Amino acid sequence: MDALAAFIAKLWRFVSFLPFFFFLFILGIMKGTVIGPIAFAIIVIGNLAVIIGLWTAHVVWTYYCVARTKRFGLVLKVVILICLPVPVLLLPILGIVGSLLGGIGYGYCAPLLATFEAVGQDVKDKFYHCFIDGCWSTIKRSCTVVQDVTDFCFHSYFSYMDELRENLPSHEKPFDIKLSILPCCLLVILVAVPFDVVLITSIAIWKSPYMLFIGWKRLLEDLIGREGPFLETECVPFAGLAIILWPLAVVGAVLAACISSLFLGLYGGIVVHQVWDWLFKSCEVNGRILLRDGLISVKEIEECILKGNCKKLGIKLPAWSLMHCLLTSAKCDTDGLVISDDEELTRMNGPRDKVFEWFIGPLLIMKDQLKKLKLEETEETCLKELVMRCKNELPEEWDSTGFPSSDTVRRAQLQAIIRRLQGIVTSMSQIPTFRRRFMNLVKVLYIEALQARASANHIGGSAIPKHSEKDSPC
């Protein structure tokens, strides 16, 4: 009888909530109808302006950089130049289609979801937030989407091209392919690419009815049994919304499968964007310390903000933050990386993904290398300036820095770790959202630096020491 009474009580709470749920759903639809076209216009017009406006520059600069690069041999250059028209024509089309779908989906779904989030337990004045939430925030985030696309098309693209045009080290040979295997490669491309696209798309479309009915079946079973997302009362609105919007999720999955058949590598940006929140928090903390110690100057920050010249600061500050994380993790004798006072990142609690392994694997190896080196405190203190000031290409560069150890092998190992960290950060900096988030970080440091300078002038002191590159705290 107790179980029956509990079931009836839960069923009554669910039934009594249905009118409230439909009220929120209709209100969200109305908000999406008003805000959706505005968000859609911002995303579509902004992205199209960026994509179409930079298309000519991308085409010309791509051909120029491929033709001038010394990293590719002659045969490979010819192949790339011949095949370039395909991505040159395809990428803008995909960008336009993505903008249209993203504008429609985000413009209408974001206000709807925000309406349901407004009834959460931690929200005060729920009635007010049901009408307000998701309106202005959706418009602001639409502008952020355009900003991220702009950063990728302008800064990230030209960063890739700059790497392509860099001089090849003397000990490396240009990458090339043999002319004899070129016909076989072309034949494989002509057969494999259409086959993969058609096969993956066909499987996705064929499986879509199964995904639709199996998803509905599972959600309805959870609804009746009050399990899964329906277990907690506050989760019922989102679970009910999932039932209604499940067909859209299936359509999105099919479209994602079609696009991913060509661009699976884009998924890496999502994972790294998630795997790096802690990195920006670490950059903010370490940026304040480096600014206080004079290893970052206000002039460098001004150049980054006003001129957009963040190449040096945008690589060395994250590299030092990663180095600081590795040193802390090595001291703690942990299996993973200590990314905060109470959080550790390991292969067990991280995303089970090849891209995650690409990012975290080298860091774990470098942490073990630092652990074996057993750096002294004076060496760690000096290492801070060496990461920020030196090129770290040859062990002899550290001769005049006052580094405590004269062991050239030890120095070479540390320099190799620094160079590898900078290479990882360089790759990360070319991913969308990195530049926007780093610029926001730099602005925070700039405001704090100005406040510290004003306070120092007021009391007649100096809060930010002026520290030349020749000086060394080692």
HELIX and SHEET records of a PDB file:
HELIX    1   1 ASP A    2  ARG A   68  1                                  67    
HELIX    2   2 LEU A   74  CYS A   83  1                                  10    
HELIX    3   3 PRO A   85  GLU A  117  1                                  33    
HELIX    4   4 LYS A  126  ILE A  132  1                                   7    
HELIX    5   5 TRP A  136  ASP A  151  1                                  16    
HELIX    6   6 PHE A  152  SER A  156  3                                   5    
HELIX    7   7 TYR A  157  ARG A  165  1                                   9    
HELIX    8   8 LEU A  179  ILE A  181  5                                   3    
HELIX    9   9 LEU A  182  GLY A  225  1                                  44    
HELIX   10  10 GLY A  228  PHE A  230  5                                   3    
HELIX   11  11 THR A  233  CYS A  235  5                                   3    
HELIX   12  12 VAL A  236  SER A  260  1                                  25    
HELIX   13  13 LEU A  264  LEU A  266  5                                   3    
HELIX   14  14 TYR A  267  VAL A  275  1                                   9    
HELIX   15  15 ASP A  277  ARG A  292  1                                  16    
HELIX   16  16 VAL A  298  GLU A  302  1                                   5    
HELIX   17  17 GLU A  303  LYS A  307  3                                   5    
HELIX   18  18 LYS A  311  CYS A  332  1                                  22    
HELIX   19  19 LYS A  354  LEU A  373  1                                  20    
HELIX   20  20 GLU A  377  ARG A  389  1                                  13    
HELIX   21  21 PRO A  395  TRP A  398  5                                   4    
HELIX   22  22 THR A  408  SER A  429  1                                  22    
HELIX   23  23 PHE A  434  ILE A  459  1                                  26    
SHEET    1   A 2 LEU A 337  SER A 340  0                                        
SHEET    2   A 2 GLU A 343  LEU A 345 -1                                        
END                                                                             
